[in-house]
């Protein structure tokens, strides 16, 4: 008696089980929570670091009641944006690469989460730095004596600064996605 290959018993492929498990809605929800939560924590840490690193420019109260700023202090006005870009760029590159490597089950979902999470992290970083930093100078100028200094409020001066984290996070994700997959067969 001969049997055809179609009559032979078949075993389910372990890859089929893995793909069904990795695309389930509950796994996707867990990925969303973990990735966005990670970016939220990174945004909080980056906001604290930004607040600690920036030495804000100082206004000096003039005799006429207005605020003036000398040349050296004018040069320090870039510190807010410069440190924001450096911190967001470095953390964005590493966070994008690590999250993409760590959560690589669904590359499209991961890329979207990296983009949304990095935008969230940059916004949280800017908001927390603004809250922790000095208040708006116009709110304290009335109680400041002539000749005293008032620090500038910590903030990002242009919209482009907010794009640093998402752009570098996507660059980090692309580094992982475009890197060659290690050969599982080992050396020949």
Secondary structure, 3 states (H helix, E strand, C coil): CCCCHHHCCCCCCHHHHHHHHHCCHHHHHHHHHHHHHHHHHHHHHHHHHHHHHCCCCEEEECCCCCEECCHHHHHHHHHHHHHHHHHHHHHHHHHHHHHHHHCCCCHHHHHHHHHHHHHHHHHHHHHHHHHHCCCCHHHHHHHCCCCCEEECCCCCCCHHHHHHHHHHHHHHHHHHHHCCCCCCCCCC
